[in-house]
Amino acid sequence: MNRKNIIGPDLNDRQLKVLYCVVKQYIENGKPVSSKQVLEYSNLDYSSATIRNDMRKLEFLNYIHQPHISAGRMPTDKGLRFYYESIEKLSSETKEESAEISLRRVAVIADIDRLLAGTTRLLASLTQCLVIAEKPDLEKLRVKHISISPVTEHYLNVTVITELGVTKNSAVNATFDYDELNEFEKRVNEIVVGKKIQEIKEGLRNVTFENDSWYSERFERLFHFMESVFENENFDRYEKYGLEYILGSDKLSVRDMVAIAKYVENSRRLEDLMTELINSNEEVALIGSEIGRNDLKSFSFLGSPYGNRHLKLGKVVVITPKIIEYERVLGYLRFGVNRLTEILSNR
């Protein structure tokens, strides 16, 4: 949903520079920008009257607006989109040493859940924004091993380990003798190792017991055990961190803060939001009204996919007030997903 080529032929080079200066100064200072300030903070060698005329045109074209008659100008969502696309071509490599060192520390973590959690926390700290990382879709991953261990007399803890190190834990109501449990674990692994979870679930759904000559009580027990493990949908798809940074922003109202908190703290609403808005395998930027939800019009969503050599595995999304230093946030986001992809590609 990127809005490419949003700037049409109706603006000349000087007017583009004026617009860039207005948006940048507003982002930095949070106050309406006057024509005098444009001349002070730019290298434009024109009269104040010329700059005022340019700003009137920019206002007419809905790139900026004037909150009241005696004030300077503020960017609209259209103006913020222009600014984002102006800085989008900046290098995807951030040169901040602290970020690189921190990501190297995260990279040694073998468990991908912990790797994503560490990356999410790091990016949230660097950007001072809310960061949400989508975990790889378990359905598409192959099983490497299943570990079964007794928790109580009647409950087992079952850990499914996939090819990328993504794990899924389930508590299953079942009773086994210790010797029988080892044999049962071996049998389960013989059946499922190397298969995608999606294939296993489809196979389980197609099994029937009526009039099957090969039916046995032992097989039915095995079937119901696997059904309990693989049909269990208790899986949190997202790592998220940084809500406190959003809640502490002076660029958002209390209503804005309540709105974003309702999405983040409700798994179903968050799933719907991420699926609807960030459903692309390419970098996505949605600014203000582009999000299409009135309660989120004060925010921007910047999303980028990560993966390995073979496929896209998920996406990382930075949620920020729409008045933000886009070059800094975008630089950190790209740096983070690029390093994440490198780490996963080398496994």
C-alpha positions in Angstrom: 0.0 0.0 0.0 2.9 2.3 -0.5 1.9 5.5 -2.2 4.6 5.9 -4.9 5.0 9.0 -7.0 2.6 11.0 -4.8 4.3 14.3 -5.9 3.0 15.3 -9.3 4.2 17.8 -11.8 2.3 20.6 -10.0 5.4 21.4 -7.9 8.7 22.9 -9.0 12.1 22.2 -7.3 11.8 25.3 -5.1 8.4 24.3 -3.8 9.6 20.8 -3.2 12.4 22.2 -1.0 10.0 24.5 0.8 7.7 21.5 1.5 10.6 19.4 2.7 11.8 22.1 5.0 8.3 22.7 6.5 7.8 19.0 7.3 11.3 18.5 8.7 11.1 21.6 10.9 7.7 20.6 12.2 8.9 17.1 13.0 11.9 18.5 14.9 10.1 21.2 16.8 6.5 20.3 16.9 5.4 23.8 16.1 3.9 25.4 13.0 6.5 26.7 10.6 6.6 30.2 9.1 8.1 31.4 5.8 10.8 33.2 7.8 11.8 29.9 9.4 11.9 28.2 6.0 14.5 30.8 4.9 16.4 30.5 8.1 16.8 26.8 8.0 17.2 26.2 4.3 19.6 27.4 1.6 16.9 28.9 -0.5 17.9 32.4 -1.8 14.4 33.8 -2.4 12.3 36.6 -0.9 9.9 36.0 2.0 7.0 36.9 -0.4 8.0 34.1 -2.8 8.2 31.5 0.0 4.8 32.7 1.3 3.3 32.2 -2.2 4.8 28.7 -2.4 3.4 27.9 1.0 -0.1 29.0 -0.1 0.2 26.7 -3.1 1.3 23.8 -0.9 -1.7 24.5 1.3 -4.1 24.6 -1.7 -2.7 21.3 -2.8 -3.2 19.8 0.7 0.4 19.2 1.5 0.3 21.6 4.5 -2.3 23.4 6.4 -2.6 26.5 8.7 -4.2 25.7 12.1 -5.3 29.4 12.5 -4.8 32.6 10.6 -1.8 34.0 12.4 0.1 30.7 12.7 2.7 29.0 10.4 2.0 25.8 8.5 1.9 22.1 9.6 2.2 19.1 7.3 -0.9 17.0 6.4 -0.7 13.3 5.9 -0.1 14.0 2.2 2.9 16.2 3.2 4.2 13.5 5.6 4.0 10.9 2.8 6.1 13.2 0.6 8.7 13.5 3.4 8.8 9.7 3.9 9.3 9.1 0.3 12.0 11.8 0.1 14.1 10.0 2.8 13.2 6.4 1.8 16.2 6.2 -0.5 18.6 6.7 2.4 21.0 3.8 3.0 19.4 0.8 4.6 22.6 0.4 6.7 22.7 2.4 9.9 26.2 3.1 11.1 25.5 3.4 14.8 28.0 1.1 16.5 25.8 0.5 19.6 23.0 -1.0 17.4 25.4 -3.3 15.6 27.0 -4.6 18.8 23.5 -5.2 20.4 22.3 -7.1 17.3 25.4 -9.3 17.4 24.5 -10.2 21.0 21.0 -11.1 19.9 22.3 -13.1 16.9 23.8 -15.9 19.1 20.4 -16.9 20.5 19.4 -20.3 18.9 15.7 -20.2 19.9 13.9 -18.1 17.2 11.3 -17.1 19.7 14.0 -15.5 21.9 15.7 -14.2 18.8 12.6 -12.3 17.8 11.9 -11.2 21.3 15.4 -9.8 21.6 15.2 -8.1 18.2 11.8 -6.6 19.1 13.1 -5.1 22.4 16.2 -3.8 20.7 14.4 -2.0 17.9 11.8 -0.6 20.3 14.6 0.8 22.4 16.5 2.3 19.4 13.4 3.8 17.8 11.5 4.6 21.0 8.4 3.2 19.3 6.1 0.2 19.5 7.6 -2.8 17.6 5.6 -5.9 16.7 7.4 -8.9 15.1 5.3 -11.7 13.5 6.6 -15.2 14.2 7.0 -17.7 11.4 3.8 -19.5 10.4 4.1 -22.9 12.2 1.9 -24.6 9.6 4.6 -24.1 6.9 7.5 -25.5 9.0 8.8 -29.0 9.2 9.0 -30.9 12.5 12.5 -31.8 13.7 11.7 -33.4 16.9 8.9 -33.9 19.5 9.8 -34.2 23.2 7.4 -35.7 25.7 7.8 -35.4 29.4 5.5 -36.1 32.4 4.3 -33.1 34.4 1.9 -34.7 36.8 0.4 -38.2 36.9 -2.2 -37.3 34.3 -0.6 -34.6 32.2 2.3 -34.5 29.7 4.2 -31.6 28.4 4.8 -31.9 24.7 7.3 -29.7 22.9 7.2 -29.6 19.1 10.6 -28.3 17.7 10.6 -27.2 14.0 13.4 -26.7 11.5 14.0 -23.0 12.4 13.9 -23.6 16.1 10.4 -22.3 16.5 8.8 -24.4 19.3 5.2 -25.1 20.3 4.4 -26.4 23.8 1.2 -28.2 24.7 -0.2 -29.8 27.9 -1.9 -33.1 27.0 -4.1 -35.1 29.3 -2.7 -38.6 29.1 -1.3 -41.3 31.4 1.8 -43.5 30.5 4.2 -45.6 32.3 7.8 -44.3 32.1 9.1 -47.1 29.8 5.9 -46.9 27.7 6.4 -43.1 27.3 9.9 -43.5 25.8 8.6 -46.0 23.3 5.6 -43.8 22.5 7.8 -40.7 22.0 9.9 -42.7 19.6 6.9 -43.8 17.6 5.4 -40.3 17.4 8.8 -39.0 16.0 8.9 -41.7 13.4 5.6 -40.5 12.1 6.0 -36.8 12.1 9.7 -35.8 11.8 10.3 -34.2 8.4 6.7 -33.4 7.7 5.2 -29.9 7.7 2.7 -29.3 10.5 0.1 -28.4 7.9 0.5 -31.8 6.3 0.2 -33.6 9.7 -3.0 -31.7 10.5 -4.5 -32.5 7.1 -3.6 -36.2 7.6 -5.2 -36.3 11.0 -8.5 -34.8 9.7 -8.7 -37.5 7.1 -8.5 -40.4 9.5 -11.6 -42.5 10.3 -11.9 -45.5 12.5 -15.2 -47.0 11.3 -14.8 -50.4 9.6 -11.0 -50.0 9.2 -9.4 -53.4 9.3 -6.1 -51.9 10.7 -7.8 -50.3 13.7 -6.3 -50.9 17.1 -6.8 -49.4 20.5 -3.1 -48.4 20.5 -3.4 -46.6 17.2 -6.5 -44.7 18.4 -4.6 -43.6 21.5 -1.7 -42.4 19.3 -4.1 -40.6 17.0 -5.9 -38.7 19.7 -2.6 -37.8 21.3 -1.3 -36.3 18.1 -4.7 -34.6 17.5 -4.4 -32.9 20.9 -0.9 -31.6 20.1 -1.3 -30.4 16.5 -4.9 -29.1 16.6 -4.2 -27.0 19.6 -4.2 -23.4 18.4 -2.8 -21.9 21.6 0.0 -20.0 19.9 0.9 -16.3 20.2 1.8 -15.2 16.8 3.5 -11.9 17.7 6.3 -10.6 19.8 5.6 -7.0 20.8 7.4 -4.4 22.9 7.5 -0.7 23.3 3.9 0.2 24.2 5.3 2.3 27.1 7.2 4.5 24.6 4.0 5.2 22.7 2.1 5.9 25.9 4.8 8.5 26.9 4.7 10.4 23.6 3.7 14.1 23.7 2.6 13.7 20.0 -0.4 11.7 20.9 -3.7 12.4 22.8 -5.0 10.2 25.6 -7.6 8.9 23.1 -4.9 7.9 20.7 -3.0 6.0 23.4 -6.2 4.2 24.5 -6.9 3.2 20.9 -3.5 1.7 20.2 -3.5 -0.1 23.6 -6.8 -1.8 22.8 -5.2 -3.3 19.6 -2.0 -4.4 21.3 -3.5 -6.0 24.3 -6.2 -7.9 22.4 -4.8 -10.8 20.4 -7.7 -11.1 18.0 -7.9 -7.4 17.2 -4.1 -7.3 16.7 -4.3 -10.3 14.4 -7.0 -8.6 12.4 -5.1 -5.3 12.2 -1.8 -6.9 11.1 -3.6 -9.2 8.5 -5.6 -6.3 7.0 -2.9 -3.6 6.9 0.5 -5.3 6.7 -0.3 -8.2 4.3 2.5 -7.6 1.8 5.9 -9.3 1.3 7.3 -5.9 0.5 8.2 -2.9 2.7 5.0 -1.0 3.6 4.4 2.5 5.0 1.0 3.7 6.1 0.8 7.3 7.3 -2.1 8.7 9.2 -5.3 8.5 7.2 -3.8 5.9 4.9 -4.3 3.4 7.7 -8.0 3.6 7.0 -9.1 3.5 10.7 -10.2 6.8 12.3 -9.0 5.8 15.7 -5.4 5.3 14.4 -5.1 8.4 12.2 -2.5 9.9 14.5 -0.1 6.9 13.8 2.2 5.6 11.1 2.8 1.9 10.5 6.2 1.0 8.9 6.5 -2.7 8.1 9.2 -4.8 6.5 9.4 -8.6 5.9 12.2 -10.9 7.1 13.0 -14.5 6.0 15.8 -16.8 5.0 17.3 -17.8 1.7 14.2 -19.6 0.6 11.1 -17.8 1.8 9.5 -14.9 3.7 8.9 -16.0 7.3 7.2 -13.0 8.9 7.3 -9.2 9.2 8.4 -6.6 11.6 6.2 -3.5 12.1 7.1 -0.3 13.8 4.1 1.7 15.1 4.9 5.3 15.7 3.2 8.7 16.0 3.0 10.1 12.5 5.1 13.1 13.5 8.4 11.3 13.7 12.0 11.3 12.4 11.3 8.9 9.6 14.9 8.6 8.4 16.0 7.4 11.9 13.1 4.9 12.4 13.3 3.6 8.8 17.1 3.1 9.1 16.8 1.1 12.3 13.9 -1.0 10.9 15.8 -1.9 7.7 18.9 -2.6 9.7 17.0 -4.9 12.0 15.2 -7.0 9.4 18.3 -7.2 7.2 20.4 -8.6 10.2 17.5 -10.9 11.2 17.4 -12.3 7.6 21.1 -12.8 7.6 21.0 -14.7 10.9 18.2 -17.0 9.7 19.8 -17.6 6.3 23.0 -18.9 8.0 21.2 -21.5 10.0 
